[in-house]
Amino acid sequence: MADGRFSPLPEPFMGKLSNGMDVLVVPDRRAPVAYHGVYYRVGAADEDAGKTGLAHFLEHLMFKGTEQFPEAQFSPRVAKLGGKDNAFTSADITAYYQRVPISVLEEVMAMEADRMTNLRLDEDDVVAERDVVLEERSTRIDNSPAAQFREELNAVFYRNHPYGRPLAGWRKEIEGLSREDALAFYKRFYHPSNAVLVVAGDISGQEVLAMAERTYGKILGDNPPPAHVRPQEPPIRATRILEMSDPRVGNPQFSTYFMAPSYVGEGGEDGPALDVLARRLGNDPSGLLYRHFVRDQKKALSIGAAYYGGARDHGVFIIYGIPAEGVSPEELHGQVMAFLSEFGAKTPSQDRVEVDKKALAGATLLALDSVGALAQSYARTVTLGGSVSQAAAWPQAIGAVTPEDLVRVANKYLDPKTSVTGFLTKEERP
Amino acid sequence: MADGRFSPLPEPFMGKLSNGMDVLVVPDRRAPVAYHGVYYRVGAADEDAGKTGLAHFLEHLMFKGTEQFPEAQFSPRVAKLGGKDNAFTSADITAYYQRVPISVLEEVMAMEADRMTNLRLDEDDVVAERDVVLEERSTRIDNSPAAQFREELNAVFYRNHPYGRPLAGWRKEIEGLSREDALAFYKRFYHPSNAVLVVAGDISGQEVLAMAERTYGKILGDNPPPAHVRPQEPPIRATRILEMSDPRVGNPQFSTYFMAPSYVGEGGEDGPALDVLARRLGNDPSGLLYRHFVRDQKKALSIGAAYYGGARDHGVFIIYGIPAEGVSPEELHGQVMAFLSEFGAKTPSQDRVEVDKKALAGATLLALDSVGALAQSYARTVTLGGSVSQAAAWPQAIGAVTPEDLVRVANKYLDPKTSVTGFLTKEERP
């Protein structure tokens, strides 16, 4: 087990401003480029019912301007400084970030601090941007049966928790979002005490902390961070199946969702074993499902497993597959469930599991090896309420997973009786 | 078509107090007993996410006392006056009502007005009553697979609208309901302008109005009625199936839910045809489903159709069945869906539909023929935001339904592609 891939990751510098803002720094001497981001502890799961899409809509509006940078001059200014900027919204996180020459870091921090508290929204801008997000929804979801299918599966998977709502928002509700909705959400959630500053680059934690006090530190920390009180999922008592057909579908497919813990939530200690299990079953040629259903039996064109443990309240374990010609998605699904049941009855070999663990840890380390990638990963953990030490110890936790752990978590979580399965098929028009 | 059963119902007296409270009176000379109720325009669908069960919990707490009637003396006082009282909570309505000698009507009105605005809640009472509603939930739902099954079906049927939440509340959320939650809900929704007073008995509308001004009229009407802005259902794009098994189940069953309009909502003009359709397909020996599946084919022990159009935002059309020995619920369901598809392809005979219409109107008129029943029916309509004239014209609307209407609404609403079907089966313990 003495493998470098299972060594702990370097822990970041962690600090806190007097106004409550968290500061996370990953010094990286390799390039004169800095990654700078502000991660807010708010996402689509914090929207009020009936206001879906608001978190993502506000993310768009944050580029519209402040007194200091009116008329959408934020991004052009970053570009002029030799940088690039962007943002993303998830169910739990809304993040704004830039890659900039380290020489302009403090200026960009001042700009980001400015829009944390001085956002200006014209009614015209709001109306125009609403059309933009509606168009985004049309393109990415309404024009894609696969995206609609995921949206429907998700809505059925969560019966009570807001994770069941679409990140983009339901169309009717986006249409109703107003300037007042956006500003109220902004005022409620965009505070230093609800944000994590993350910087990676050729700079020390103390230097960043000083810069941050001079910029973000000017914002009063008079608002306590909003509580994340979200409706939770009641116990699951039924299997759910969803069938959707659309003339635009190419290959039919199935997806099965199982409720699983998130890394930072209750049961998160099973996260590493679930990650290894997904790899073991996984979709590349070394995965059990691939070998059995694609290579040997030729029942599937594609098949795989995925574990998403990076949310605040719940994780999900997904098995998906595209059947081969002449096989129905229902048939493939039935055989896969039977295969999983057999898997749960027999402990895999230690050697096989070690190979998977090394591949998983190796691939992850590779992905973290760029300026900002490790910092982003830590920033997500901290924003979700998780611990940096636990995140740094992730490779060790992967190294400690045993074949018995895989069987245990497979039996614990992959229960078809509490799963949701969707079948997406091509609709044959009469 | 000249049948007395299709004549309009007598319209009630309608008035309004100066504080905005609606007053609805159905004079009834037959007995010295009055039905008196206050219907609030609030129900489980108005609860905030994460606070399910609150509307029903508050209904219980409303019996706990005021300054004037402390220590749960409300019901004992009604009994002492020779009356009986009760209450109910639905997704849209919370109602408190009594049957009392007409001589004490004004006293009871004063009592009900008192608890509209002077509710007192001790922390001890709240904690004790929370145990009562939790116990109610255990008995009525958690101990009943059929009730759990309906709860799960409902949760899957509505993906966004709060009708998907259980009326009783999810257990975990009931456990978290506090005195402050109850009082905040009370203050938000319990106002004269958000209530309908309903009286039936040997008394005129003007007399009730005068009594009401002397009692309810004392309450200031400074709060505008709360808006009913609820998340709406997005377009349905997928068929959903739910499977639940439990060792306590006797006969297996299936239920299929189709989205339908409510009488007071968009598309409500199809309500009468849906009511007649439910009767035509219905579960008694004259219903098509019964004749085919129970009597002739002997595939089912019980089968039927029901239409619920009495909610504010959505109605539901339900087909349900219990298969005969040796028939699986899936098989019965498949055959019923095929039967419905055939039904939608052929117009039934005028004679047959006339018989159903007369039976439906006749049964309804019979049910309305008791002191208070017609008033309750009107009170529900008014509380949901519907029109009394439309409600009075219901028998005429039933009389006007044509065989072509039945085919039209069957094809419009009974689309298996947008349905939710649940299968409840006995779990065989290994």
Interface residues (C-beta under 8 A of the other chain):
Chain A: D48 A49 G50 T52 Q148 F149 E152 A155 V156 R159 N160 P162 G164 R165 W170 R171 K172 E173 V229 R230 P231 Q232 P234 R237 A238 T239 R240 I241 L242 E243 M244 S245 K417 G422
Chain B: D48 A49 G50 T52 Q148 F149 E152 A155 V156 R159 N160 P162 G164 R165 W170 R171 K172 E173 V229 R230 P231 Q232 P234 R237 A238 T239 R240 I241 L242 E243 M244 S245 K417 G422
